[in-house]
């Protein structure tokens, strides 16, 4: 924590008579008054106060403590009256499975402008259930200390480790007729768990469950002993994660049963007959005939581990699945043999060993067109375009390697071209994947003849997939992007006192963006860009009224040109912009440099009043100087404070951006024997926010600021705006 002498503070005096005319001068820079001033002596008697807030020393977030809430706590900061908290959410993990902290641009306010305690409970889920995606997210927080009453700059942020919810176990499985007296339930371990509770129900929806037992967190399985009477009964198991003080919601249900005596054998030889990228809308499986039994067929998938019953019974040893098959999904099939006696009682055999976890899974997928298709115009040869796309599922180059790694297809890709989006499409060419080049992202890339519109299909032998959605060449990038910087842009300021930014650009050279444009923003010129326009912009300008924009921060913008289908691939270069400040916020930001300059002066902080008289010069951290001259003037005192090209901060914290506020001019104080007076002078500001601050209307009474206003001029705005001398006193 940095400290500095603060002037115009209360001083308890034993007498009201002046011992020297030296008592009459005042170095009036910071307009901070905390009480009644007895006389002008108090104007030069220092009181040690906080000049800059430290960031909180520690910030803690809960990990697996609540199924619905992340609890955030942080260290108290001396001098802070409130705190500002932001959150970023991620699913990205490193090679070791640890969440990666997002870019700064990903952090957003939690919704409350200020927090007045050092604890916050962030409710993520109001009605949590096992299928909520939030259980797979990592939550990062950052907190900064504030004291708006003393006009102190917000501290640096302190960033937390990752927080996460107390999730139910995933991957819950129960054995399916593997033993006669036992059902084994297994699940994936949960970080932070102390125990697991296991429940069982005889109902498909898991209602009215019965507690079966508890195991410690080092164990992710449970053996449920089954009586002879319960053999063959379908049970539905759920598992709860337990900590020392809380419990997760129930996991997904897992079907399990114990084998009956005299049950049919386990079905073997379950394979995909057709439906590994050689059919468009069906998958056919077959298996070895285990005897004169009925056969039930079940399905799971790479997207859903729960069992779907596809066929209840049937004597044949093959089955064709046409039920809601989706693209880019792996499907897994298991078969169960059963017999029915004369009374209608079923005796079920075990499930086949052909699940996703099996060494020989019965895995199928339908033939689909490639995804992420992008068409780029050739700027040097208008008769050609380049096309890139992600290989289709089943290809050795398909990015999702969760499927079988030893059974790939050799596809070819058929490119179609058309002159209208809804008209006829003709074959341009067929390209075997073995001869295709790949870009740095693993996508296939090839050069093709130029058409207005395209479709792509995947071909496996004589079978061709459905055609892709229509796509069109991406227009060239827009040109000449410009962003306003502290400009007078129509619109309201946000709660941080920052006005909107205007972004302008020109249409692509020798091209047309028929679909308009999307605008993107980031706090980094190279990464973290997020689309900020929900709908395409049809003009070549956009006003960004960003509710979280802050003073002193550079924002970078890009524009994406769109074709008639709303597709695009070519962005402008990043251009920096930032909003102007309200007069009140301008004064607060300007005053950061003023306050920083005061602490460098020595005479005004001397304990002996007479030693305060004289002259001295302080140098700016990065530029210029502040000269101080205190002298007796008649029956009073005169303090002259002159800034010459003074700068202590860089814009956006980077020397390459120039100075934040560069000050030249005077802020002087004249005082009478009755401790009243006034300030005078104007300081001109260059840098990130050009303008000026005039002191001519600031009044001093009783030795302290007690009226008047600052005159704020901002380049590009009309006239001078008067700002109350109390600006910065908020929250006291």
C-alpha positions, 0 to 999 in steps of 0.5 A: 500500500502506498501512502501520501500526505493529504492536505486540508484535513482536520487539525486539533489546535490548542489556540486559534492565534497564528504563530507565524505568517507562514501558517497562511499558505496552502498547497491546494491540489487534492480537493479532499476535506474530512472535517472543519478546519480551525485555521490555515495552519491545517492546510500544511499540516500533513496527515498520512493517508492511503494514496493507492490501494493494494490488491487483495492478498488472497482470493479463494473459491469453492471447489466441489462444495455446493451443487449450485453455488460457488463461494468466493472469499478474499482478503480485506484490503486496508483502506478499501470501502468496497470491492469489484468482482468479475467472473470468467467461465471456461471449458478449456483444459490443458494436457493434464486436464486442468482448467486454463484461465481465460483471457482478460476479455472473458471476465465480466461483472457479476452484476453488482457494481460494488460489494461491501463485504469480502465474501460473495455467493455466486448462485450458478444453478437455481434448480440443479440436475445431473444433466446441467452443462455447468458441472463441466465448467470451470469458474475463475474470479478476479477482485479489485479493491475500491475507495471511491470516497477518497477518489483512489484508483481501483487496485490491480485485480487478484485472480483466483484459482478455478472454482467448480460445482459439486457435481454428481458422478458421471459415467454411472454403469451397472452390470447387466446380468454378469452374475447371479447374486451381484450387481456391480455399479461403477462411476467416474470419481469426482474431485473433492468427494469424501464419500459416495451414496448409492440408491436403487429404485425399481422404477424407470424414472428412479422415483422412490429410491432406497438407500443401498450403502456408502463408499469412501472417495477412493472407491468408485464402485459398489457391489449390490448383493441380490437375492434369488427373488430379485434375480432378473429384476431391472434395477435403476441405480443413482449415485450421489457425491458427498462432502463433509457438509453437502451432497450433490444432486443424483447422477443419471440412472444406470440400469442393472440386473442380476442373472437368473438361473437357467438364463440364456447365454451372453450373445456374442459376435455383435458387429456392424453389418452396414453403417460405418460411414457407408449408409446415409440413414440406417445402421444394421447390426447382426450377431451370432444366434445363441439359440431359440430365444428372443433378442432385445437390442439396446443403443447408447451413443457418444452423446448419451450414455443412457440406454435406448431400447430399440427392439423389445423382442424378435427371433432374428439375429439382425436389426436395422436401426433408423431411429433418430440417427444424427450426424457426427455421432458414434452409436454403440449396440448391445443385444440381450437374449431372453426366454419367456415361459408359459406363464409369461415370466421372462428369464433374461440373459446378460448384455453382449460385450459390445458397448463403447467400453468393450475391446470390440465395440459394435460402433456405427455412424451414418455417412454425412457431408463434411462440416465447417465448409469455407469458400475463399475467393482468389484475389489473383485469379477470379476464376478460382476459389479455395475450399476448406472443410473438416473431414467427415466422421469415419475419416482417419483425419476426423478430429474426434478420435473417440471412435475406433482407431483401426477402422477408417474409411477412404472417402472422396468428396464431391464438390457441386457448384451453382449460380443460384442458392436454390437452383440446380447444382452441377458436379465440379469434381470428385476428390479422394481424401488421400490426395488432399492437402491440409491446412494448419488446423487439420482441415482439407483444402483444395482449389476449385472453379469459381461459382456463386454457390457450393455444396459438398457431399462425402462419398464412400464407394458407391454411397454418397451422403446428403449434400451439405447446406449451401455455402458461398464464397466469403467476401473480401475483408472490409477496408479502412476500419477506424475507431473513435478515441475519446470522441463526442459520440451520441449515446449515454455513458455507462455506469463507469462514466464511459461514452460509446465508441463509433466504429466505421469502415469501408466496403471490401475493395472490388467486392460486395458484402451482401450479407452485411457485417459482424463487429467483434471486440477484445481487450487484446489486439491479437486474441479474445475477440467476441461478436458484439452484434447479434444481427448483421450490420447493413451500414458501414458504421456501428456505435458500441455502447459497451456497459462494462467499458472502463476508463483507461482501457484500450478496446480493439475492434474487427469487422467481418464481411458477410456473404448473402448467406451470412457467412464470412471468413475475412476480418479487418485488421484490429483497430483500437478505440475507446469512449470519451469520459463524462466530465465527472469521470474525466475529473476522477481520471485526471486527478490520479496524475495530480495525486500521484504528483503530490507525493513527490514534493518534500517542502509541503510535507515538512513538519516545521511550518517555516520550512514549507516556504520555498521552491522545489521541483518534482519530476514525472515518472515518464515525462516533465516536471511539477514546480512548487513555490510557496511564499507570503503574500501580504496578509495571506499566502500564495502557492503556485503549482506549475505542471510542464509536460508532466506524466506518471502513467502510460495509456493502457499501461503501455509505453507504446501508447503514449501518456495517459494524462500529460499535464501542462498549466497551473493549479494555484491557491491564494488564502487570507488570514481568515482561512478563506480564499480561492484557487486559480489556473488551468491545466491543459491535458494531452494524451489519451483524453485531451482537454483541460481542467480549470480551478478558477471557481473552486472556493476555500472556506475554513481552510478547506474546499467548501464550494465551487466547481471544476471547469472541464473541457474535453476536446471535441465537446462544446464549451466548459462543463462545471463539475462539483467540487465534491466529485470523488467524495461519493461513498463517504 
